[in-house]
């Protein structure tokens, strides 16, 4: 018999911190974004009182399942309030590979008990459940899919696409890795390394001491904002909460040897950074950013990734996860990827009906307008041609 309890207070959730690592070890989908370090840091940075909505499952008084969720509040058509369940750590922080943390033994029974609690005794607490960023191979995902088909209480299950996450298996030695590279890529990389070496002084650094962390994080944030964001807007690491979240997170992860920061200096100036996390032999590459340097045949990004992988192989890491995004540079290193699904479940509540009705009405209105404008555009073309 599985007993499910709802935790709404952070102080109560903190009492489970000592059991968190044990449960992650018993779960097939464990990763950095489901660790206590990531989730607790996000809660302390982003969550407001009353938003925590964490389901916990017990069997024989032993913790066997955690659904790390929170409640966001919006309004349908700006009028009718409704509540959305989301994963802790989501939204601005952009994690991947999320899920319910469920012990593999009796996992079907545990998942079903948590589903029945969501749509049963706790159903009045929410309207929509954004089960987003979960692996296509997740056993819990498959269980929820079949439950949604047969459960009247679930108004609708909607798959809203997926995220592509390229990943690379790391061999036991650097020689094996180099030999596994495509011949053309290997030649291009060596040409790039030579061009960098001839352009000036090149130095790679890895953050290992707390005293070096602040300057390393500030350098990474500066380059990232420089490349991706308008300096006039409060976006990216210019957002105070986002910046504070990562500063606090990096410090906690460094203490537990779960942080991996690789820096490249060109003629004494920081030229590129990889900001990533380690968990159980896997590396999760959160940010790769590099300044543009006008050197023929040279690539700061490729040099960074190569030296980073070299260090990780020495440490015995087994997988390099590039996380979400199908950018071309990732496929320079690998042809393999994973898919994370975005699934939305609708509770059979009045606000859920209204939200669906409004959304589909807007969709069909847009299609009608597009159809009308499309016909006019064709008529205009005919007039011009004649």
N, C-alpha and C positions, 0 to 999 in steps of 0.2 A: 504494500500500500504506500503510495507516494502522497506526502502532504505538501501543499503549496502555500507559501506565505508571501504577502506583499510588504516590501520595505519602502517606506516613504521618507525616512529620516537618515541623513548621512551618518550621524553618530552611530546609528544602529548598523548601517552597512559596514562601517569601519571595523566592527567586531568580527566580520568575516574575512578580513584581510589575511590572517594567518592561514586560512584554509584555501585561499585563492589559487596559490601556486600548485597545491596538491590537486585541485579540481582541474586546472588547466592540463596537468600531466595525464589526467584520466580522460581527456577530451581529444578527439582526433583532429580538430581544427584549430588547435592552439596557435596563437601568434601574438606579436607585440601589441596589437591594438585591442587585445582582450586581457592584457595584464592589469594588475592592480595599479601599477605605476602610471600607465596611460590613463585609465579610467578615473582614478582618484584625482589626478592632476586636472583633468578636464572638468570634473564636478566642482572642484574648488575654484576654478577659473570662470566657468560659464554658468553653472546651474543656480537658479534662484530657489528660495524656500518654497516647498510644495510641488516642485517639478519632478523630483525623483520618483521613479516607478519601477522598482527592481523586484522581479519575481524570484523567489528562492524555493528550491524543491528539496525535500528531505525524505529519506527512506531509512527507517529504523533510527531516526534522529541523527542521521549523517547527511551532511550537505552533498547533494548529488546533481544539482542544477542551479544555474543562475541565468536570468534573462536581464541583462544590463540595459534598462530602458529609462527614458524620461518622457514627460508630457509637455508638448508644445501646444500653444493655443493660437488659433486663427479664427477667421470669421468667413462664413459662406456669403459671397456677394457683399461682403462688408457689413452684414447684418446679423446673421445667425451664428453664434459662437460654436465652435467645435474643437475637439481635442485630438491631437495626433501623437501616437506613440512613436518614438524614434530611439535609435541606439545611442547610449551614452558614448560620448567621444566623437559624435558625428557632426554634420553641418560644416562649420568653418574649418575645423581641423582636418577634414577629408581623409579619414582612415579607410582601409580596405579590409576584406576578409572578416567581416563581422558575423556574429551568430549568437545563439543561445549557447552557453557553456554547459554541456551536459555530459555526465560520465558515460563512457561507452557501454559499460555493463548496464543492462535494462534501459538503454537509451530510448527505445520506442515507448515504453511505459512512462518514462519521465517526461518526454516531449508531449505525449498525449495529455498527461495530467496538467502540464503548464498551459497547453492550448485550451483545455476545458475550463481552467481557472480564468483565463483571459476572456473567454466568451461566456463564462458563467458568473461566478460571484463578483468578479471585478469588471464586468462588461459595462456598467454604468459610468465607469471612470474614463472611457475613451470612445472615439468614433472611427478613427482610421489608424491602422498600424502599418507604418512604413518599414517593412522588413527588407531593407536595402543594403546592398554591398555584401551579400552572402554567397558563398561558393556554390556553383552549380553542382558540385559533388557532395554538398552537405547532406548528411542523412536527415537532419532536422528539416531542411528545406523540402525534401521528398515527403516526409511524414506530414508536414503542414499542407502540402499540395493535395494529398489524398483526403485529409481531414476537411479541407475547405470544400471539396466536391460534395461531401455527404452531410455537412453540418448546416442546418437551416439558419443557424445564428450568424453564419458568415454570409453577408449579403453579396459579396463579390470578391474574387481574387483576380488581380490584374498584374500582369508582368509588364513592367515599364522599361524594358531593355536590359542591357548588361554593360559591365565595364571590362575592358581587356587589360590584363596584367601580365606583361611579358616576364619570363623568369628563365634563369640559367642554372643548370646543375654544375657545381664546381668539382673538379677531379681532385685526386690526392696530391698532385704536384703541379708546379708551374709549367714544367716541360710538357706534361700531358695537356694542359690548357692551351699552350701555344700551338701544339700539334693539332689540336681540335679546331683551331681557327681556320676559316676559309683562306686558301692560299692568297687570294687577292687582298683580303682584309689584312692578313699578316704582313704582306709587302707594304701596303699603305700605312700601316701602323709604324713599321720600322722607319719608313721615310719621314713620318711625322715626328717620331722621337729624335731622329737625327737633326731635323730642321729646328726643333726646340732647343736641343743642346747647342747648336751653332749660333742661336739667336741671343744667348746670354746665359746668366746663371739660373739654373732650375733647381728648386728644392721642394721636396714633398715632406709634409709633417702630419702626424697623427696626434690628436688631442688625447692625452693620457692623464694629465694632472688637472685638478680643480682650478688651480691658479691660471691655467691657460684657457679655461673654458669660456669665460666672459668675452674675451677679445675674439676668440674663434667664432662664437655665435654672432657677435656684432658684425664681424667681417662677412659672414655668410648672409646675414640679413641685408646688409648694405648692397652686396652684389645682386641678390635676388630682387630687391626693390628696384635697383638700377635697370635691370634687364626687363622686368615684367610689368612694372606699375608706374603710373603717372605720379610724379612727386607732389602734385598739387592735391591729390586725393588721399583720404585715409583708407588705403587698401593694403593688402599683403601684410608685411611686418611693420607697416606704419600704424596698424591698428594695435592699440595698447594691449588689449586682452589677448590677441593672437601672439604678440611678442612675449608677453609675460607667461603665457601657457608654455611656449617652447623653451624659454629660459629655465623655468622651474622643472619642466620635464627632462631637459638635457642634464641638469644637475643630478636629478634622481637616478637617471639611467646610467650616468657615469659612475656613480657610487656602486652600482651593481654590475659593472662591466657589461652594460647593455647598449652603450653608445659607441658609434664608430664614425668619427669625423676625419675626413682626409682633405688636406689642403695642398694646393700647388702655388708656390711663389715663383714669380718670374722677375729676375733682377731686383729681388727684395720686396716686390709688391705682390699682395695677394691677388691671384689671377683666377682661381677657381676653388670650389668647395663641394664635397659630397657630405651631406648630412643624412645619416642613416642609423638604423637600430638593429641590435642583435638579439635573437631569441632562439634557443635550442638548435644551434647550428645553422640557422638561416639569417640572412641579412635582408633588411627591408629598406630600400633606398627611397627616402622621403623627398629629398631635394638634390638635384645636380645643377649647379649654376657656374658659369664661366664667363669671364669678360672676353670680349673680342680683341684679339691681338693680331696685328697685321704682319703675319709671318707665313710666307708661301709654304704650302704642304703641311702645315702644323695644325694640330687640333688639341686645345687645352682639355676639352671634355674627354676625348679618347685617352689621353695620357693619364688623366685623373682616374678614370674607371679601371684602366689596366693596372696602375699601381695599387689601387684599392683592392682589386681582386687578388693581386699578388700577396698582399698582406693578409687577406682573409683566408687564402689557401694555407698560408703558414700557420694560421690560428686553427685550422681544421674545420672551417666552415664548409657547408655542403651545398648551399643554394643561395643564389643572388636574385632577389625579387625586386624588379623595377617598379612594381606597383602600377596603379592605373595609368592608362594612356598608351596609345599605339604609335608614339613618335618614332620616326625613322631611325634615329640614332640607337634606339634600344635593340632593333633588329640587326644592327651591325654585329651584335654579340650573341644573339640567340634567335632561333626560329620557333621557340616554344612559348606558349602563354596559357594563362588561366582565365576563366570567365567568372565574374561576380554578378549575380542577378539582382535586379531591383524589383521586388514584389510588394504590392500594396494589398492589404486585406481590409475590407470594409465591414464594420460592425453593423448589425441590423438595428440602426437607430435613425430617428427622424432626420437629424442633421446630415447623416451619411447619404440618405436618399436625396436630400436637397443639393448636397455638394455634387453628387453624380449628375443630377438633372441639369444643374447650372453648367457644369463642365461640358456635357454632351451638347447642350443647347448652343454654347459658344462655338464648339467644334463645327456643328452643322451650319451655323450662321456664317462662319468663316469660309466653309466650302461653297455656300451659295454665293457669297460675295466674290470669291475667287472664280467661280463659274461665270458669273455675269461679266466681270472685268475681263476674263479670258475671251469671251465672245466679242466684246467691244474691241479688244486689241486685235483680234483677227479681222474684224470689219475695217479697222483703221489701216491695217496692212494691205487689204484688198483695194481700198481707195487709193492708197499711195502707189501701188503697183499699176493701177489702171491710169 
